Amino acid sequence: MSQVLEKDQEAPFFRSVNQDNKMIYLSDYKGEKNVVLYFYPKDDTPGCTIEANDFTALAAEFDALDTIIIGVSKDDCGSHRDFISKYGLNVQLLADTSGELCESYGVWQEVEKEGVKKWKIVRSTFIIGKDGMLIDAMYGVNHEGHAQAVLDIIKNLNS
């Protein structure tokens, strides 16, 4: 199993293509913006849609706090474009089709449900400071109210 990350350690480097097939690097934001990197299981599923809509609704508030929101799943760029278009999302979505990013952040985990084991993305969020360090690492989060809770953490950093 991949390592579990903790706050106050350096965020693992990443590079991945977004919905527009543009390469995005963590280093693009260093010194400029905080990054909320959230991992979710699948585009256009109920919980993932709620989470993406909630982050979109708060996007202007995150932006005012020099914070960019980036979602990650194993869906491809086309699926991400459809998801963004269908719901009018205002977040970037990275296509981690290889699973490399999920592995490096420790969110690709074996879970057991009703006696059946399978591997999946565990809904998780990482807040990365402008210095590239993890401000918070949250595994197994509930989508309900999560975007607001993340925003509150970032507001507290700036107060």
C-alpha positions in Angstrom: 0.0 0.0 0.0 1.1 3.5 -0.7 2.2 5.8 2.1 -0.2 7.9 4.1 0.7 11.6 4.1 0.6 13.9 7.1 0.5 17.6 7.6 3.8 19.5 7.9 5.6 17.3 5.3 6.4 18.3 1.8 3.6 17.6 -0.7 4.6 15.0 -3.3 5.4 16.5 -6.6 2.8 16.0 -9.3 2.2 16.6 -12.9 -0.9 15.5 -14.7 -3.1 16.7 -17.6 -6.2 18.6 -16.8 -9.6 18.4 -18.6 -8.2 20.4 -21.5 -5.2 18.1 -21.9 -2.9 20.8 -20.5 -0.1 19.6 -18.3 -0.4 21.0 -14.7 2.5 20.9 -12.3 2.4 21.4 -8.5 5.4 23.7 -9.1 3.1 26.0 -11.2 1.6 27.3 -8.0 4.7 27.4 -5.6 5.1 30.8 -4.0 1.9 32.0 -5.7 -1.1 30.0 -4.5 -2.3 27.5 -1.9 -3.6 24.3 -3.6 -6.6 22.3 -2.5 -6.0 18.9 -4.1 -9.0 16.7 -3.7 -9.3 13.2 -4.8 -12.7 11.7 -5.7 -13.8 8.3 -7.0 -15.6 9.1 -10.2 -17.0 11.9 -12.4 -20.8 12.4 -12.4 -21.6 10.2 -9.4 -23.8 11.6 -6.6 -21.3 12.3 -3.9 -18.6 13.5 -6.3 -21.0 15.8 -8.0 -22.1 17.4 -4.7 -18.4 17.9 -3.7 -17.5 19.4 -7.1 -20.6 21.7 -7.0 -19.8 22.8 -3.5 -16.1 23.6 -4.4 -17.4 25.5 -7.5 -19.9 27.5 -5.3 -17.1 28.6 -3.1 -14.5 29.1 -5.9 -14.5 32.9 -5.6 -13.9 32.8 -1.9 -11.0 30.3 -2.3 -9.6 32.6 -5.1 -9.8 35.6 -2.8 -7.5 33.6 -0.4 -5.0 32.9 -3.1 -6.1 29.3 -3.3 -6.8 27.1 -6.4 -9.0 24.0 -6.3 -7.9 20.9 -8.2 -9.9 17.7 -8.3 -8.3 14.4 -9.2 -9.8 11.1 -10.4 -8.8 8.3 -12.7 -11.3 9.5 -15.3 -9.9 10.7 -18.6 -9.9 14.3 -20.0 -13.1 13.7 -22.1 -15.0 12.5 -19.0 -13.8 15.5 -17.0 -14.8 17.9 -19.8 -18.3 16.4 -19.9 -18.6 16.5 -16.1 -17.5 20.2 -16.0 -19.8 21.1 -18.9 -22.9 19.3 -17.4 -22.7 21.0 -14.1 -20.9 24.3 -15.0 -18.0 23.4 -12.6 -15.4 26.0 -11.9 -12.5 23.7 -10.8 -9.7 22.1 -12.7 -9.9 18.3 -12.9 -6.7 16.2 -13.4 -6.9 13.0 -15.3 -4.8 10.5 -13.4 -5.5 7.6 -15.7 -2.2 5.8 -14.7 -3.0 6.1 -11.0 0.4 7.5 -10.3 -0.9 10.6 -8.6 -3.4 8.6 -6.5 -0.5 6.3 -5.4 1.8 9.1 -4.5 -0.8 10.7 -2.2 -1.9 7.4 -0.7 -5.5 7.6 -1.8 -5.6 4.3 -3.8 -6.6 1.9 -1.1 -8.1 -1.5 -0.7 -11.5 -1.3 0.9 -13.9 -3.9 2.0 -17.7 -3.6 1.6 -20.1 -6.4 2.4 -17.2 -8.9 2.5 -15.8 -7.9 -0.9 -12.4 -6.4 -1.2 -11.6 -4.0 -4.0 -9.2 -1.1 -4.8 -10.6 2.4 -5.1 -9.9 6.0 -4.6 -10.6 7.0 -1.1 -12.2 10.5 -1.0 -9.3 12.6 0.4 -8.2 16.2 0.4 -4.8 17.8 0.8 -4.2 21.5 1.5 -0.8 22.5 0.1 0.7 25.8 1.2 2.4 28.2 -1.1 5.7 26.8 0.2 4.8 23.3 -1.0 4.2 21.9 2.5 1.1 20.0 3.5 -1.1 22.2 5.7 -3.6 19.3 6.1 -4.0 15.8 4.8 -7.5 14.4 5.2 -8.4 10.8 4.2 -11.8 9.3 3.9 -13.7 12.6 4.0 -17.4 12.9 3.7 -18.5 15.1 0.8 -21.3 16.8 2.8 -20.1 20.2 3.9 -16.5 19.3 3.0 -15.8 22.3 0.7 -16.9 24.7 3.4 -14.8 23.0 6.1 -11.7 23.2 3.8 -12.4 26.9 3.2 -12.6 27.5 6.9 -9.2 25.9 7.4 -7.7 28.3 4.8 -9.5 31.3 6.3 -7.9 30.4 9.7 -4.5 30.3 8.1 -4.9 33.9 7.0 -6.4 35.3 10.2 
